[in-house]
């Protein structure tokens, strides 16, 4: 009898604490995922598809010949922490695979903070030794100091790292790209994701439900003229409990 009880308890615990992989192609399995106030993968997919459809129908890529897009800032101003590439990557991949535009991954529009050791020297004119002050030292100290600086970088810096190998005898000269072969972007895509939380009050017996409004705003700019050639805003509205907060 004791063995039966222990076995039943073990099965119950394993059932409660097990990990389940959700089949995204199964409508039944993903049905429960819609009951969340946070953004989830179908929100990203649907919004990205709507943005791509709007972008391609706008004629923006007709007005700019051979569009090459630089990714501008994508600001997450919601009350959730997530990488905006969750959305942007879907838009980028659909654009590139459609053959209508290309992405400039080598454009250095980012910066990273780096440190390096540089030679330094200093002259000491005065010092305190055993409580006595001396002002006639005129000593010189040589050494190194740590310098912190901002370095320009790109999304994929391999293009510039490869060009830095020019003159390296370990590489065949013909295998390294020549000068003047990089293609500059002629368009940029920037955007912002916003969030608003609203209380739903329908009377004395109202529920505790809230509405969360998400807004994705994107802008495409012609870098030659500095003018916007396409803009759109896609809302994502949800109602329920436990809305995301700061």
C-alpha positions, -999 to 999 in steps of 0.1 A, spaced: 0 0 0 28 24 9 45 16 -24 13 25 -43 10 58 -25 47 67 -32 43 58 -69 11 79 -72 28 109 -55 59 106 -78 36 105 -109 17 136 -97 49 156 -91 63 147 -124 31 157 -142 31 191 -124 68 200 -128 74 186 -163 86 208 -192 65 208 -224 76 219 -258 48 238 -276 41 228 -312 37 262 -329 20 245 -358 -8 231 -336 -37 255 -331 -49 236 -301 -15 238 -283 -10 275 -290 -46 285 -281 -38 290 -244 -8 313 -253 -31 341 -262 -42 346 -226 -11 367 -217 -8 404 -214 28 404 -225 38 404 -261 42 369 -275 54 354 -308 21 357 -327 20 394 -319 54 399 -334 46 377 -364 13 394 -372 27 429 -367 57 423 -388 36 409 -417 13 439 -415 43 463 -416 59 445 -445 26 445 -465 22 483 -458 58 490 -468 57 471 -501 24 486 -511 35 522 -503 58 525 -534 88 535 -512 111 511 -529 100 524 -563 110 560 -555 145 549 -543 166 529 -568 183 497 -555 173 503 -519 200 494 -493 187 499 -458 206 508 -427 190 499 -394 184 530 -373 175 531 -336 147 508 -325 135 520 -291 117 498 -266 96 522 -246 73 495 -231 72 482 -196 88 450 -207 124 441 -213 129 425 -246 153 427 -276 137 447 -304 153 423 -329 125 399 -321 104 420 -343 129 437 -365 146 405 -376 113 392 -390 108 425 -410 144 424 -423 144 388 -434 111 392 -452 124 423 -470 157 406 -480 141 374 -491 115 393 -512 143 407 -533 130 442 -529 157 456 -506 191 447 -490 204 454 -455 237 472 -449 252 451 -421 286 468 -425 274 503 -419 292 516 -388 263 534 -371 270 520 -336 296 525 -310 312 503 -284 333 513 -254 368 499 -254 399 503 -232 436 500 -241 470 506 -225 489 535 -239 524 547 -230 524 577 -206 550 598 -186 546 622 -158 569 647 -141 569 649 -103 580 683 -90 571 679 -54 566 651 -28 562 646 9 588 623 24 586 614 62 563 644 67 588 668 51 579 687 19 603 688 -9 597 709 -41 629 702 -60 624 666 -71 619 671 -108 615 633 -111 601 617 -142 580 585 -142 573 565 -173 547 538 -176 513 530 -191 478 543 -185 444 528 -193 425 548 -219 387 544 -224 373 554 -258 343 550 -281 349 529 -312 326 529 -342 313 495 -352 287 478 -373 262 451 -369 286 426 -385 321 441 -383 336 412 -403 336 434 -434 359 459 -419 380 433 -401 386 416 -434 398 449 -451 422 455 -422 441 424 -435 454 443 -465 492 439 -466 491 408 -445 514 383 -463 495 353 -449 465 361 -471 464 361 -509 460 397 -520 433 388 -546 411 373 -518 408 406 -499 382 431 -512 396 462 -530 390 498 -518 358 514 -529 337 482 -530 314 488 -500 279 499 -509 266 528 -488 229 526 -476 205 550 -492 176 543 -468 172 539 -430 146 521 -410 139 534 -374 111 528 -349 97 528 -315 75 505 -294 51 522 -269 28 508 -242 -2 523 -223 -21 506 -195 -58 515 -190 -81 505 -163 -115 492 -174 -143 504 -151 -178 494 -161 -195 501 -128 -197 490 -91 -194 453 -100 -168 458 -126 -140 433 -130 -103 440 -124 -95 437 -160 -71 461 -177 -64 470 -213 -29 472 -225 -22 491 -257 10 485 -276 19 507 -306 47 499 -330 58 529 -350 82 526 -380 97 552 -403 117 547 -436 139 577 -445 156 585 -478 192 592 -467 198 613 -498 170 638 -491 165 632 -454 128 628 -461 105 602 -448 92 580 -477 71 556 -456 56 555 -421 31 533 -403 18 524 -369 4 491 -359 -15 487 -326 -17 455 -305 -45 456 -279 -50 432 -250 -75 429 -222 -70 408 -190 -53 409 -156 -18 416 -144 -8 440 -171 30 445 -174 43 474 -153 76 492 -147 
